Amino acid sequence: MGMKGITIKLSDTTLRELRNQARETGRTVAALVRERVEALPDHASESVFALTSDLAGSLEGGRRPATNTRRKFRRS
């Protein structure tokens, strides 16, 4: 299986943590990053509702729906 390279920018803290973990586990930073990227959950099959359902009710505000009475946005 062929592999292609990419470049990513990480904060100093994140890179330091990855290097420490690589040293502790005897693996390379690239192997750790590759493992984490490949382990990402596949959300492609989930609906927007499923992805955001934990946010329901997390915002405060009035119960009335938002309206815009400016002429520019009125429906004809």
mmCIF file of the N, C-alpha and C atoms, coordinates in Angstrom:
data_MODEL
# 
_entry.id   MODEL 
# 
loop_
_atom_site.group_PDB 
_atom_site.id 
_atom_site.type_symbol 
_atom_site.label_atom_id 
_atom_site.label_alt_id 
_atom_site.label_comp_id 
_atom_site.label_asym_id 
_atom_site.label_entity_id 
_atom_site.label_seq_id 
_atom_site.pdbx_PDB_ins_code 
_atom_site.Cartn_x 
_atom_site.Cartn_y 
_atom_site.Cartn_z 
_atom_site.occupancy 
_atom_site.B_iso_or_equiv 
_atom_site.pdbx_formal_charge 
_atom_site.auth_seq_id 
_atom_site.auth_comp_id 
_atom_site.auth_asym_id 
_atom_site.auth_atom_id 
_atom_site.pdbx_PDB_model_num 
ATOM 1   N N  . MET A 1 1  ? 0.859   -1.171 0.000  1.00 0.00 ? 1  MET A N  1 
ATOM 2   C CA . MET A 1 1  ? 0.000   0.000  0.000  1.00 0.00 ? 1  MET A CA 1 
ATOM 3   C C  . MET A 1 1  ? 0.909   1.238  0.000  1.00 0.00 ? 1  MET A C  1 
ATOM 4   N N  . GLY A 1 2  ? 0.767   2.080  -0.999 1.00 0.00 ? 2  GLY A N  1 
ATOM 5   C CA . GLY A 1 2  ? 1.557   3.298  -1.080 1.00 0.00 ? 2  GLY A CA 1 
ATOM 6   C C  . GLY A 1 2  ? 1.013   4.374  -0.168 1.00 0.00 ? 2  GLY A C  1 
ATOM 7   N N  . MET A 1 3  ? 1.891   5.235  0.245  1.00 0.00 ? 3  MET A N  1 
ATOM 8   C CA . MET A 1 3  ? 1.474   6.334  1.122  1.00 0.00 ? 3  MET A CA 1 
ATOM 9   C C  . MET A 1 3  ? 1.954   7.647  0.539  1.00 0.00 ? 3  MET A C  1 
ATOM 10  N N  . LYS A 1 4  ? 1.175   8.668  0.763  1.00 0.00 ? 4  LYS A N  1 
ATOM 11  C CA . LYS A 1 4  ? 1.525   10.026 0.366  1.00 0.00 ? 4  LYS A CA 1 
ATOM 12  C C  . LYS A 1 4  ? 1.701   10.851 1.629  1.00 0.00 ? 4  LYS A C  1 
ATOM 13  N N  . GLY A 1 5  ? 2.525   11.865 1.566  1.00 0.00 ? 5  GLY A N  1 
ATOM 14  C CA . GLY A 1 5  ? 2.771   12.705 2.725  1.00 0.00 ? 5  GLY A CA 1 
ATOM 15  C C  . GLY A 1 5  ? 1.915   13.949 2.722  1.00 0.00 ? 5  GLY A C  1 
ATOM 16  N N  . ILE A 1 6  ? 1.678   14.479 3.911  1.00 0.00 ? 6  ILE A N  1 
ATOM 17  C CA . ILE A 1 6  ? 1.001   15.764 4.082  1.00 0.00 ? 6  ILE A CA 1 
ATOM 18  C C  . ILE A 1 6  ? 1.793   16.567 5.111  1.00 0.00 ? 6  ILE A C  1 
ATOM 19  N N  . THR A 1 7  ? 1.503   17.821 5.179  1.00 0.00 ? 7  THR A N  1 
ATOM 20  C CA . THR A 1 7  ? 2.119   18.681 6.184  1.00 0.00 ? 7  THR A CA 1 
ATOM 21  C C  . THR A 1 7  ? 1.022   19.249 7.060  1.00 0.00 ? 7  THR A C  1 
ATOM 22  N N  . ILE A 1 8  ? 1.207   19.184 8.366  1.00 0.00 ? 8  ILE A N  1 
ATOM 23  C CA . ILE A 1 8  ? 0.258   19.784 9.299  1.00 0.00 ? 8  ILE A CA 1 
ATOM 24  C C  . ILE A 1 8  ? 1.015   20.684 10.261 1.00 0.00 ? 8  ILE A C  1 
ATOM 25  N N  . LYS A 1 9  ? 0.338   21.664 10.773 1.00 0.00 ? 9  LYS A N  1 
ATOM 26  C CA . LYS A 1 9  ? 0.930   22.572 11.747 1.00 0.00 ? 9  LYS A CA 1 
ATOM 27  C C  . LYS A 1 9  ? 0.286   22.282 13.095 1.00 0.00 ? 9  LYS A C  1 
ATOM 28  N N  . LEU A 1 10 ? 1.131   22.081 14.094 1.00 0.00 ? 10 LEU A N  1 
ATOM 29  C CA . LEU A 1 10 ? 0.660   21.789 15.442 1.00 0.00 ? 10 LEU A CA 1 
ATOM 30  C C  . LEU A 1 10 ? 1.220   22.822 16.412 1.00 0.00 ? 10 LEU A C  1 
ATOM 31  N N  . SER A 1 11 ? 0.498   23.043 17.474 1.00 0.00 ? 11 SER A N  1 
ATOM 32  C CA . SER A 1 11 ? 1.016   23.943 18.508 1.00 0.00 ? 11 SER A CA 1 
ATOM 33  C C  . SER A 1 11 ? 2.233   23.285 19.159 1.00 0.00 ? 11 SER A C  1 
ATOM 34  N N  . ASP A 1 12 ? 3.071   24.097 19.785 1.00 0.00 ? 12 ASP A N  1 
ATOM 35  C CA . ASP A 1 12 ? 4.254   23.572 20.473 1.00 0.00 ? 12 ASP A CA 1 
ATOM 36  C C  . ASP A 1 12 ? 3.859   22.552 21.538 1.00 0.00 ? 12 ASP A C  1 
ATOM 37  N N  . THR A 1 13 ? 2.780   22.840 22.236 1.00 0.00 ? 13 THR A N  1 
ATOM 38  C CA . THR A 1 13 ? 2.321   21.943 23.295 1.00 0.00 ? 13 THR A CA 1 
ATOM 39  C C  . THR A 1 13 ? 1.908   20.588 22.737 1.00 0.00 ? 13 THR A C  1 
ATOM 40  N N  . THR A 1 14 ? 1.129   20.596 21.657 1.00 0.00 ? 14 THR A N  1 
ATOM 41  C CA . THR A 1 14 ? 0.669   19.351 21.055 1.00 0.00 ? 14 THR A CA 1 
ATOM 42  C C  . THR A 1 14 ? 1.845   18.539 20.533 1.00 0.00 ? 14 THR A C  1 
ATOM 43  N N  . LEU A 1 15 ? 2.770   19.196 19.865 1.00 0.00 ? 15 LEU A N  1 
ATOM 44  C CA . LEU A 1 15 ? 3.930   18.498 19.334 1.00 0.00 ? 15 LEU A CA 1 
ATOM 45  C C  . LEU A 1 15 ? 4.786   17.916 20.456 1.00 0.00 ? 15 LEU A C  1 
ATOM 46  N N  . ARG A 1 16 ? 4.947   18.666 21.534 1.00 0.00 ? 16 ARG A N  1 
ATOM 47  C CA . ARG A 1 16 ? 5.710   18.174 22.680 1.00 0.00 ? 16 ARG A CA 1 
ATOM 48  C C  . ARG A 1 16 ? 5.050   16.930 23.267 1.00 0.00 ? 16 ARG A C  1 
ATOM 49  N N  . GLU A 1 17 ? 3.726   16.965 23.410 1.00 0.00 ? 17 GLU A N  1 
ATOM 50  C CA . GLU A 1 17 ? 3.001   15.808 23.940 1.00 0.00 ? 17 GLU A CA 1 
ATOM 51  C C  . GLU A 1 17 ? 3.134   14.602 23.023 1.00 0.00 ? 17 GLU A C  1 
ATOM 52  N N  . LEU A 1 18 ? 3.044   14.832 21.710 1.00 0.00 ? 18 LEU A N  1 
ATOM 53  C CA . LEU A 1 18 ? 3.201   13.730 20.758 1.00 0.00 ? 18 LEU A CA 1 
ATOM 54  C C  . LEU A 1 18 ? 4.607   13.141 20.831 1.00 0.00 ? 18 LEU A C  1 
ATOM 55  N N  . ARG A 1 19 ? 5.608   13.988 20.930 1.00 0.00 ? 19 ARG A N  1 
ATOM 56  C CA . ARG A 1 19 ? 6.989   13.497 21.026 1.00 0.00 ? 19 ARG A CA 1 
ATOM 57  C C  . ARG A 1 19 ? 7.208   12.696 22.307 1.00 0.00 ? 19 ARG A C  1 
ATOM 58  N N  . ASN A 1 20 ? 6.645   13.178 23.409 1.00 0.00 ? 20 ASN A N  1 
ATOM 59  C CA . ASN A 1 20 ? 6.761   12.439 24.670 1.00 0.00 ? 20 ASN A CA 1 
ATOM 60  C C  . ASN A 1 20 ? 6.085   11.077 24.571 1.00 0.00 ? 20 ASN A C  1 
ATOM 61  N N  . GLN A 1 21 ? 4.907   11.049 23.993 1.00 0.00 ? 21 GLN A N  1 
ATOM 62  C CA . GLN A 1 21 ? 4.189   9.783  23.852 1.00 0.00 ? 21 GLN A CA 1 
ATOM 63  C C  . GLN A 1 21 ? 4.938   8.847  22.906 1.00 0.00 ? 21 GLN A C  1 
ATOM 64  N N  . ALA A 1 22 ? 5.506   9.395  21.837 1.00 0.00 ? 22 ALA A N  1 
ATOM 65  C CA . ALA A 1 22 ? 6.278   8.572  20.898 1.00 0.00 ? 22 ALA A CA 1 
ATOM 66  C C  . ALA A 1 22 ? 7.483   7.961  21.609 1.00 0.00 ? 22 ALA A C  1 
ATOM 67  N N  . ARG A 1 23 ? 8.156   8.750  22.408 1.00 0.00 ? 23 ARG A N  1 
ATOM 68  C CA . ARG A 1 23 ? 9.321   8.263  23.140 1.00 0.00 ? 23 ARG A CA 1 
ATOM 69  C C  . ARG A 1 23 ? 8.924   7.161  24.119 1.00 0.00 ? 23 ARG A C  1 
ATOM 70  N N  . GLU A 1 24 ? 7.813   7.375  24.823 1.00 0.00 ? 24 GLU A N  1 
ATOM 71  C CA . GLU A 1 24 ? 7.352   6.403  25.817 1.00 0.00 ? 24 GLU A CA 1 
ATOM 72  C C  . GLU A 1 24 ? 6.912   5.087  25.187 1.00 0.00 ? 24 GLU A C  1 
ATOM 73  N N  . THR A 1 25 ? 6.328   5.153  23.994 1.00 0.00 ? 25 THR A N  1 
ATOM 74  C CA . THR A 1 25 ? 5.792   3.948  23.358 1.00 0.00 ? 25 THR A CA 1 
ATOM 75  C C  . THR A 1 25 ? 6.743   3.333  22.342 1.00 0.00 ? 25 THR A C  1 
ATOM 76  N N  . GLY A 1 26 ? 7.843   4.029  22.042 1.00 0.00 ? 26 GLY A N  1 
ATOM 77  C CA . GLY A 1 26 ? 8.798   3.498  21.071 1.00 0.00 ? 26 GLY A CA 1 
ATOM 78  C C  . GLY A 1 26 ? 8.297   3.592  19.639 1.00 0.00 ? 26 GLY A C  1 
ATOM 79  N N  . ARG A 1 27 ? 7.379   4.483  19.398 1.00 0.00 ? 27 ARG A N  1 
ATOM 80  C CA . ARG A 1 27 ? 6.831   4.672  18.054 1.00 0.00 ? 27 ARG A CA 1 
ATOM 81  C C  . ARG A 1 27 ? 7.226   6.049  17.552 1.00 0.00 ? 27 ARG A C  1 
ATOM 82  N N  . THR A 1 28 ? 6.981   6.295  16.272 1.00 0.00 ? 28 THR A N  1 
ATOM 83  C CA . THR A 1 28 ? 7.286   7.604  15.706 1.00 0.00 ? 28 THR A CA 1 
ATOM 84  C C  . THR A 1 28 ? 6.080   8.527  15.871 1.00 0.00 ? 28 THR A C  1 
ATOM 85  N N  . VAL A 1 29 ? 6.345   9.826  15.815 1.00 0.00 ? 29 VAL A N  1 
ATOM 86  C CA . VAL A 1 29 ? 5.259   10.808 15.847 1.00 0.00 ? 29 VAL A CA 1 
ATOM 87  C C  . VAL A 1 29 ? 4.339   10.577 14.653 1.00 0.00 ? 29 VAL A C  1 
ATOM 88  N N  . ALA A 1 30 ? 4.920   10.306 13.496 1.00 0.00 ? 30 ALA A N  1 
ATOM 89  C CA . ALA A 1 30 ? 4.114   10.061 12.288 1.00 0.00 ? 30 ALA A CA 1 
ATOM 90  C C  . ALA A 1 30 ? 3.181   8.869  12.482 1.00 0.00 ? 30 ALA A C  1 
ATOM 91  N N  . ALA A 1 31 ? 3.664   7.817  13.118 1.00 0.00 ? 31 ALA A N  1 
ATOM 92  C CA . ALA A 1 31 ? 2.822   6.644  13.351 1.00 0.00 ? 31 ALA A CA 1 
ATOM 93  C C  . ALA A 1 31 ? 1.672   6.978  14.286 1.00 0.00 ? 31 ALA A C  1 
ATOM 94  N N  . LEU A 1 32 ? 1.939   7.767  15.311 1.00 0.00 ? 32 LEU A N  1 
ATOM 95  C CA . LEU A 1 32 ? 0.873   8.168  16.236 1.00 0.00 ? 32 LEU A CA 1 
ATOM 96  C C  . LEU A 1 32 ? -0.185  9.016  15.533 1.00 0.00 ? 32 LEU A C  1 
ATOM 97  N N  . VAL A 1 33 ? 0.259   9.983  14.733 1.00 0.00 ? 33 VAL A N  1 
ATOM 98  C CA . VAL A 1 33 ? -0.680  10.849 14.008 1.00 0.00 ? 33 VAL A CA 1 
ATOM 99  C C  . VAL A 1 33 ? -1.491  10.025 13.024 1.00 0.00 ? 33 VAL A C  1 
ATOM 100 N N  . ARG A 1 34 ? -0.818  9.145  12.283 1.00 0.00 ? 34 ARG A N  1 
ATOM 101 C CA . ARG A 1 34 ? -1.499  8.299  11.294 1.00 0.00 ? 34 ARG A CA 1 
ATOM 102 C C  . ARG A 1 34 ? -2.557  7.432  11.974 1.00 0.00 ? 34 ARG A C  1 
ATOM 103 N N  . GLU A 1 35 ? -2.216  6.853  13.112 1.00 0.00 ? 35 GLU A N  1 
ATOM 104 C CA . GLU A 1 35 ? -3.160  6.012  13.851 1.00 0.00 ? 35 GLU A CA 1 
ATOM 105 C C  . GLU A 1 35 ? -4.396  6.808  14.265 1.00 0.00 ? 35 GLU A C  1 
ATOM 106 N N  . ARG A 1 36 ? -4.179  8.024  14.738 1.00 0.00 ? 36 ARG A N  1 
ATOM 107 C CA . ARG A 1 36 ? -5.306  8.848  15.194 1.00 0.00 ? 36 ARG A CA 1 
ATOM 108 C C  . ARG A 1 36 ? -6.176  9.325  14.038 1.00 0.00 ? 36 ARG A C  1 
ATOM 109 N N  . VAL A 1 37 ? -5.558  9.650  12.924 1.00 0.00 ? 37 VAL A N  1 
ATOM 110 C CA . VAL A 1 37 ? -6.343  10.088 11.763 1.00 0.00 ? 37 VAL A CA 1 
ATOM 111 C C  . VAL A 1 37 ? -7.172  8.934  11.219 1.00 0.00 ? 37 VAL A C  1 
ATOM 112 N N  . GLU A 1 38 ? -6.585  7.767  11.143 1.00 0.00 ? 38 GLU A N  1 
ATOM 113 C CA . GLU A 1 38 ? -7.302  6.606  10.615 1.00 0.00 ? 38 GLU A CA 1 
ATOM 114 C C  . GLU A 1 38 ? -8.391  6.134  11.567 1.00 0.00 ? 38 GLU A C  1 
ATOM 115 N N  . ALA A 1 39 ? -8.289  6.462  12.846 1.00 0.00 ? 39 ALA A N  1 
ATOM 116 C CA . ALA A 1 39 ? -9.282  6.036  13.824 1.00 0.00 ? 39 ALA A CA 1 
ATOM 117 C C  . ALA A 1 39 ? -10.448 7.010  13.952 1.00 0.00 ? 39 ALA A C  1 
ATOM 118 N N  . LEU A 1 40 ? -10.453 8.088  13.173 1.00 0.00 ? 40 LEU A N  1 
ATOM 119 C CA . LEU A 1 40 ? -11.552 9.046  13.254 1.00 0.00 ? 40 LEU A CA 1 
ATOM 120 C C  . LEU A 1 40 ? -12.871 8.357  12.929 1.00 0.00 ? 40 LEU A C  1 
ATOM 121 N N  . PRO A 1 41 ? -13.929 8.650  13.681 1.00 0.00 ? 41 PRO A N  1 
ATOM 122 C CA . PRO A 1 41 ? -15.222 8.032  13.384 1.00 0.00 ? 41 PRO A CA 1 
ATOM 123 C C  . PRO A 1 41 ? -15.760 8.516  12.044 1.00 0.00 ? 41 PRO A C  1 
ATOM 124 N N  . ASP A 1 42 ? -16.449 7.637  11.381 1.00 0.00 ? 42 ASP A N  1 
ATOM 125 C CA . ASP A 1 42 ? -17.033 7.992  10.088 1.00 0.00 ? 42 ASP A CA 1 
ATOM 126 C C  . ASP A 1 42 ? -18.404 8.619  10.311 1.00 0.00 ? 42 ASP A C  1 
ATOM 127 N N  . HIS A 1 43 ? -18.471 9.950  10.214 1.00 0.00 ? 43 HIS A N  1 
ATOM 128 C CA . HIS A 1 43 ? -19.741 10.661 10.419 1.00 0.00 ? 43 HIS A CA 1 
ATOM 129 C C  . HIS A 1 43 ? -20.489 10.872 9.113  1.00 0.00 ? 43 HIS A C  1 
ATOM 130 N N  . ALA A 1 44 ? -19.944 10.400 8.017  1.00 0.00 ? 44 ALA A N  1 
ATOM 131 C CA . ALA A 1 44 ? -20.563 10.660 6.721  1.00 0.00 ? 44 ALA A CA 1 
ATOM 132 C C  . ALA A 1 44 ? -21.979 10.096 6.639  1.00 0.00 ? 44 ALA A C  1 
ATOM 133 N N  . SER A 1 45 ? -22.239 8.991  7.340  1.00 0.00 ? 45 SER A N  1 
ATOM 134 C CA . SER A 1 45 ? -23.550 8.368  7.242  1.00 0.00 ? 45 SER A CA 1 
ATOM 135 C C  . SER A 1 45 ? -24.544 8.931  8.257  1.00 0.00 ? 45 SER A C  1 
ATOM 136 N N  . GLU A 1 46 ? -24.082 9.777  9.167  1.00 0.00 ? 46 GLU A N  1 
ATOM 137 C CA . GLU A 1 46 ? -24.968 10.337 10.173 1.00 0.00 ? 46 GLU A CA 1 
ATOM 138 C C  . GLU A 1 46 ? -25.631 11.610 9.666  1.00 0.00 ? 46 GLU A C  1 
ATOM 139 N N  . SER A 1 47 ? -26.841 11.842 10.126 1.00 0.00 ? 47 SER A N  1 
ATOM 140 C CA . SER A 1 47 ? -27.560 13.045 9.737  1.00 0.00 ? 47 SER A CA 1 
ATOM 141 C C  . SER A 1 47 ? -27.037 14.234 10.542 1.00 0.00 ? 47 SER A C  1 
ATOM 142 N N  . VAL A 1 48 ? -27.367 15.418 10.071 1.00 0.00 ? 48 VAL A N  1 
ATOM 143 C CA . VAL A 1 48 ? -26.998 16.632 10.798 1.00 0.00 ? 48 VAL A CA 1 
ATOM 144 C C  . VAL A 1 48 ? -27.645 16.601 12.176 1.00 0.00 ? 48 VAL A C  1 
ATOM 145 N N  . PHE A 1 49 ? -28.875 16.125 12.257 1.00 0.00 ? 49 PHE A N  1 
ATOM 146 C CA . PHE A 1 49 ? -29.562 16.036 13.548 1.00 0.00 ? 49 PHE A CA 1 
ATOM 147 C C  . PHE A 1 49 ? -28.790 15.131 14.506 1.00 0.00 ? 49 PHE A C  1 
ATOM 148 N N  . ALA A 1 50 ? -28.342 13.974 14.021 1.00 0.00 ? 50 ALA A N  1 
ATOM 149 C CA . ALA A 1 50 ? -27.612 13.044 14.879 1.00 0.00 ? 50 ALA A CA 1 
ATOM 150 C C  . ALA A 1 50 ? -26.305 13.663 15.370 1.00 0.00 ? 50 ALA A C  1 
ATOM 151 N N  . LEU A 1 51 ? -25.638 14.411 14.497 1.00 0.00 ? 51 LEU A N  1 
ATOM 152 C CA . LEU A 1 51 ? -24.361 15.022 14.863 1.00 0.00 ? 51 LEU A CA 1 
ATOM 153 C C  . LEU A 1 51 ? -24.519 16.161 15.868 1.00 0.00 ? 51 LEU A C  1 
ATOM 154 N N  . THR A 1 52 ? -25.665 16.846 15.835 1.00 0.00 ? 52 THR A N  1 
ATOM 155 C CA . THR A 1 52 ? -25.848 18.024 16.684 1.00 0.00 ? 52 THR A CA 1 
ATOM 156 C C  . THR A 1 52 ? -26.894 17.830 17.771 1.00 0.00 ? 52 THR A C  1 
ATOM 157 N N  . SER A 1 53 ? -27.420 16.644 17.928 1.00 0.00 ? 53 SER A N  1 
ATOM 158 C CA . SER A 1 53 ? -28.515 16.434 18.885 1.00 0.00 ? 53 SER A CA 1 
ATOM 159 C C  . SER A 1 53 ? -28.112 16.743 20.320 1.00 0.00 ? 53 SER A C  1 
ATOM 160 N N  . ASP A 1 54 ? -26.834 16.605 20.652 1.00 0.00 ? 54 ASP A N  1 
ATOM 161 C CA . ASP A 1 54 ? -26.404 16.917 22.018 1.00 0.00 ? 54 ASP A CA 1 
ATOM 162 C C  . ASP A 1 54 ? -26.439 18.419 22.292 1.00 0.00 ? 54 ASP A C  1 
ATOM 163 N N  . LEU A 1 55 ? -26.576 19.229 21.254 1.00 0.00 ? 55 LEU A N  1 
ATOM 164 C CA . LEU A 1 55 ? -26.639 20.672 21.436 1.00 0.00 ? 55 LEU A CA 1 
ATOM 165 C C  . LEU A 1 55 ? -28.060 21.178 21.678 1.00 0.00 ? 55 LEU A C  1 
ATOM 166 N N  . ALA A 1 56 ? -29.057 20.345 21.432 1.00 0.00 ? 56 ALA A N  1 
ATOM 167 C CA . ALA A 1 56 ? -30.454 20.758 21.566 1.00 0.00 ? 56 ALA A CA 1 
ATOM 168 C C  . ALA A 1 56 ? -30.724 21.246 22.978 1.00 0.00 ? 56 ALA A C  1 
ATOM 169 N N  . GLY A 1 57 ? -31.275 22.428 23.077 1.00 0.00 ? 57 GLY A N  1 
ATOM 170 C CA . GLY A 1 57 ? -31.620 23.008 24.366 1.00 0.00 ? 57 GLY A CA 1 
ATOM 171 C C  . GLY A 1 57 ? -30.453 23.652 25.089 1.00 0.00 ? 57 GLY A C  1 
ATOM 172 N N  . SER A 1 58 ? -29.313 23.736 24.420 1.00 0.00 ? 58 SER A N  1 
ATOM 173 C CA . SER A 1 58 ? -28.139 24.289 25.092 1.00 0.00 ? 58 SER A CA 1 
ATOM 174 C C  . SER A 1 58 ? -28.049 25.803 24.964 1.00 0.00 ? 58 SER A C  1 
ATOM 175 N N  . LEU A 1 59 ? -28.944 26.409 24.221 1.00 0.00 ? 59 LEU A N  1 
ATOM 176 C CA . LEU A 1 59 ? -28.931 27.856 24.029 1.00 0.00 ? 59 LEU A CA 1 
ATOM 177 C C  . LEU A 1 59 ? -30.123 28.479 24.717 1.00 0.00 ? 59 LEU A C  1 
ATOM 178 N N  . GLU A 1 60 ? -29.941 29.699 25.181 1.00 0.00 ? 60 GLU A N  1 
ATOM 179 C CA . GLU A 1 60 ? -31.028 30.419 25.814 1.00 0.00 ? 60 GLU A CA 1 
ATOM 180 C C  . GLU A 1 60 ? -31.593 31.430 24.837 1.00 0.00 ? 60 GLU A C  1 
ATOM 181 N N  . GLY A 1 61 ? -32.827 31.805 25.044 1.00 0.00 ? 61 GLY A N  1 
ATOM 182 C CA . GLY A 1 61 ? -33.432 32.819 24.201 1.00 0.00 ? 61 GLY A CA 1 
ATOM 183 C C  . GLY A 1 61 ? -34.935 32.733 24.277 1.00 0.00 ? 61 GLY A C  1 
ATOM 184 N N  . GLY A 1 62 ? -35.585 33.639 23.565 1.00 0.00 ? 62 GLY A N  1 
ATOM 185 C CA . GLY A 1 62 ? -37.033 33.646 23.553 1.00 0.00 ? 62 GLY A CA 1 
ATOM 186 C C  . GLY A 1 62 ? -37.585 32.454 22.793 1.00 0.00 ? 62 GLY A C  1 
ATOM 187 N N  . ARG A 1 63 ? -38.837 32.174 23.017 1.00 0.00 ? 63 ARG A N  1 
ATOM 188 C CA . ARG A 1 63 ? -39.473 31.039 22.356 1.00 0.00 ? 63 ARG A CA 1 
ATOM 189 C C  . ARG A 1 63 ? -40.021 31.400 20.972 1.00 0.00 ? 63 ARG A C  1 
ATOM 190 N N  . ARG A 1 64 ? -40.129 32.703 20.702 1.00 0.00 ? 64 ARG A N  1 
ATOM 191 C CA . ARG A 1 64 ? -40.653 33.120 19.399 1.00 0.00 ? 64 ARG A CA 1 
ATOM 192 C C  . ARG A 1 64 ? -39.590 32.894 18.328 1.00 0.00 ? 64 ARG A C  1 
ATOM 193 N N  . PRO A 1 65 ? -40.007 32.499 17.143 1.00 0.00 ? 65 PRO A N  1 
ATOM 194 C CA . PRO A 1 65 ? -39.033 32.343 16.070 1.00 0.00 ? 65 PRO A CA 1 
ATOM 195 C C  . PRO A 1 65 ? -38.478 33.699 15.648 1.00 0.00 ? 65 PRO A C  1 
ATOM 196 N N  . ALA A 1 66 ? -37.290 33.701 15.137 1.00 0.00 ? 66 ALA A N  1 
ATOM 197 C CA . ALA A 1 66 ? -36.677 34.944 14.683 1.00 0.00 ? 66 ALA A CA 1 
ATOM 198 C C  . ALA A 1 66 ? -37.437 35.476 13.477 1.00 0.00 ? 66 ALA A C  1 
ATOM 199 N N  . THR A 1 67 ? -37.606 36.776 13.440 1.00 0.00 ? 67 THR A N  1 
ATOM 200 C CA . THR A 1 67 ? -38.261 37.398 12.292 1.00 0.00 ? 67 THR A CA 1 
ATOM 201 C C  . THR A 1 67 ? -37.455 38.597 11.859 1.00 0.00 ? 67 THR A C  1 
ATOM 202 N N  . ASN A 1 68 ? -37.591 38.941 10.610 1.00 0.00 ? 68 ASN A N  1 
ATOM 203 C CA . ASN A 1 68 ? -36.910 40.110 10.084 1.00 0.00 ? 68 ASN A CA 1 
ATOM 204 C C  . ASN A 1 68 ? -37.958 40.926 9.336  1.00 0.00 ? 68 ASN A C  1 
ATOM 205 N N  . THR A 1 69 ? -38.295 42.070 9.866  1.00 0.00 ? 69 THR A N  1 
ATOM 206 C CA . THR A 1 69 ? -39.362 42.873 9.286  1.00 0.00 ? 69 THR A CA 1 
ATOM 207 C C  . THR A 1 69 ? -38.861 43.912 8.300  1.00 0.00 ? 69 THR A C  1 
ATOM 208 N N  . ARG A 1 70 ? -37.568 43.945 8.080  1.00 0.00 ? 70 ARG A N  1 
ATOM 209 C CA . ARG A 1 70 ? -37.050 44.917 7.114  1.00 0.00 ? 70 ARG A CA 1 
ATOM 210 C C  . ARG A 1 70 ? -37.558 44.601 5.722  1.00 0.00 ? 70 ARG A C  1 
ATOM 211 N N  . ARG A 1 71 ? -37.850 45.608 4.988  1.00 0.00 ? 71 ARG A N  1 
ATOM 212 C CA . ARG A 1 71 ? -38.440 45.475 3.647  1.00 0.00 ? 71 ARG A CA 1 
ATOM 213 C C  . ARG A 1 71 ? -37.562 44.623 2.725  1.00 0.00 ? 71 ARG A C  1 
ATOM 214 N N  . LYS A 1 72 ? -36.282 44.778 2.844  1.00 0.00 ? 72 LYS A N  1 
ATOM 215 C CA . LYS A 1 72 ? -35.347 44.069 1.980  1.00 0.00 ? 72 LYS A CA 1 
ATOM 216 C C  . LYS A 1 72 ? -35.541 42.560 2.050  1.00 0.00 ? 72 LYS A C  1 
ATOM 217 N N  . PHE A 1 73 ? -35.976 42.047 3.204  1.00 0.00 ? 73 PHE A N  1 
ATOM 218 C CA . PHE A 1 73 ? -36.064 40.621 3.377  1.00 0.00 ? 73 PHE A CA 1 
ATOM 219 C C  . PHE A 1 73 ? -37.495 40.086 3.395  1.00 0.00 ? 73 PHE A C  1 
ATOM 220 N N  . ARG A 1 74 ? -38.455 40.925 3.124  1.00 0.00 ? 74 ARG A N  1 
ATOM 221 C CA . ARG A 1 74 ? -39.844 40.464 3.126  1.00 0.00 ? 74 ARG A CA 1 
ATOM 222 C C  . ARG A 1 74 ? -40.108 39.540 1.957  1.00 0.00 ? 74 ARG A C  1 
ATOM 223 N N  . ARG A 1 75 ? -40.942 38.584 2.202  1.00 0.00 ? 75 ARG A N  1 
ATOM 224 C CA . ARG A 1 75 ? -41.350 37.679 1.129  1.00 0.00 ? 75 ARG A CA 1 
ATOM 225 C C  . ARG A 1 75 ? -42.417 38.359 0.291  1.00 0.00 ? 75 ARG A C  1 
ATOM 226 N N  . SER A 1 76 ? -42.396 38.102 -0.980 1.00 0.00 ? 76 SER A N  1 
ATOM 227 C CA . SER A 1 76 ? -43.383 38.732 -1.873 1.00 0.00 ? 76 SER A CA 1 
ATOM 228 C C  . SER A 1 76 ? -44.665 37.954 -1.931 1.00 0.00 ? 76 SER A C  1 
# 
